[in-house]
């Protein structure tokens, strides 16, 4: 995937929506979900250099789905 194909609201690894609040003008003043998780540096290093720091990974590719689930309040 060339650098020009990176969209801020899509995961640079798989192309799925990344749910980045900063990429959406309606929620750009809110922190992104990725601020509250710990992403293994090896996951980021596995991305080709030209795709790094262009857009958030999706939770699946960032391998943080369990962290996000643990941080959510239980559904009544």
C-alpha positions as a Markdown table, in Angstrom:
| # | Residue | x | y | z |
|---|---|---|---|---|
| 1 | Unk | 0.0 | 0.0 | 0.0 |
| 2 | Unk | 1.7 | 3.2 | -1.1 |
| 3 | Unk | 1.9 | 6.1 | 1.4 |
| 4 | Unk | -0.6 | 8.1 | -0.7 |
| 5 | Unk | -3.3 | 5.4 | 0.0 |
| 6 | Unk | -3.2 | 5.9 | 3.8 |
| 7 | Unk | -6.4 | 7.4 | 5.0 |
| 8 | Unk | -6.5 | 8.8 | 8.5 |
| 9 | Unk | -9.8 | 7.0 | 9.4 |
| 10 | Unk | -8.6 | 3.6 | 8.1 |
| 11 | Unk | -6.1 | 1.1 | 9.5 |
| 12 | Unk | -2.9 | 1.2 | 7.6 |
| 13 | Unk | -2.4 | -2.5 | 8.1 |
| 14 | Unk | -5.7 | -4.0 | 7.0 |
| 15 | Unk | -7.7 | -1.1 | 5.6 |
| 16 | Unk | -10.7 | -1.4 | 8.0 |
| 17 | Unk | -12.1 | 1.6 | 9.8 |
| 18 | Unk | -9.9 | 2.4 | 12.8 |
| 19 | Unk | -12.4 | 4.3 | 14.9 |
| 20 | Unk | -9.9 | 7.2 | 15.4 |
| 21 | Unk | -11.7 | 10.1 | 17.0 |
| 22 | Unk | -9.0 | 12.5 | 15.8 |
| 23 | Unk | -9.6 | 11.5 | 12.2 |
| 24 | Unk | -13.3 | 12.5 | 12.4 |
| 25 | Unk | -13.9 | 16.3 | 12.5 |
| 26 | Unk | -17.0 | 15.8 | 14.7 |
| 27 | Unk | -14.9 | 14.2 | 17.4 |
| 28 | Unk | -11.4 | 15.6 | 16.7 |
| 29 | Unk | -11.4 | 17.3 | 20.1 |
| 30 | Unk | -11.7 | 14.0 | 21.9 |
| 31 | Unk | -8.8 | 11.6 | 22.7 |
| 32 | Unk | -8.5 | 8.6 | 20.5 |
| 33 | Unk | -9.1 | 5.1 | 21.9 |
| 34 | Unk | -5.4 | 4.3 | 21.4 |
| 35 | Unk | -4.4 | 6.8 | 24.1 |
| 36 | Unk | -5.8 | 4.5 | 26.8 |
| 37 | Unk | -4.1 | 1.2 | 25.7 |
| 38 | Unk | -0.6 | -0.1 | 25.5 |
| 39 | Unk | 0.4 | -1.2 | 22.0 |
| 40 | Unk | 3.4 | -3.6 | 21.8 |
| 41 | Unk | 6.2 | -1.7 | 20.0 |
| 42 | Unk | 6.8 | -4.8 | 17.9 |
| 43 | Unk | 3.4 | -4.4 | 16.4 |
| 44 | Unk | 4.2 | -0.9 | 15.2 |
| 45 | Unk | 7.7 | -1.9 | 14.0 |
| 46 | Unk | 6.1 | -4.7 | 11.9 |
| 47 | Unk | 4.4 | -2.0 | 9.7 |
| 48 | Unk | 6.4 | -0.9 | 6.7 |
| 49 | Unk | 8.2 | 2.4 | 7.5 |
| 50 | Unk | 6.1 | 4.4 | 5.0 |
| 51 | Unk | 2.9 | 3.4 | 6.8 |
| 52 | Unk | 4.0 | 4.3 | 10.4 |
| 53 | Unk | 2.7 | 7.5 | 12.1 |
| 54 | Unk | 0.1 | 8.1 | 9.3 |
| 55 | Unk | -3.1 | 6.7 | 10.9 |
| 56 | Unk | -4.2 | 4.7 | 13.9 |
| 57 | Unk | -4.2 | 0.9 | 13.6 |
| 58 | Unk | -7.6 | -0.7 | 14.2 |
| 59 | Unk | -8.0 | -2.4 | 17.6 |
| 60 | Unk | -7.6 | -5.8 | 16.0 |
| 61 | Unk | -4.3 | -5.0 | 14.2 |
| 62 | Unk | -3.0 | -3.2 | 17.3 |
| 63 | Unk | -3.8 | -6.4 | 19.3 |
| 64 | Unk | -5.5 | -4.4 | 22.0 |
| 65 | Unk | -9.1 | -5.7 | 21.8 |
| 66 | Unk | -8.8 | -7.4 | 25.2 |
| 67 | Unk | -7.5 | -4.1 | 26.8 |
| 68 | Unk | -10.5 | -2.2 | 25.4 |
| 69 | Unk | -13.0 | -4.8 | 26.6 |
| 70 | Unk | -11.5 | -4.7 | 30.1 |
| 71 | Unk | -11.8 | -0.9 | 30.2 |
| 72 | Unk | -15.5 | -0.8 | 29.4 |
| 73 | Unk | -18.1 | -0.8 | 32.1 |
| 74 | Unk | -20.3 | -4.0 | 32.2 |
| 75 | Unk | -23.5 | -3.8 | 30.3 |
| 76 | Unk | -26.5 | -3.9 | 32.7 |
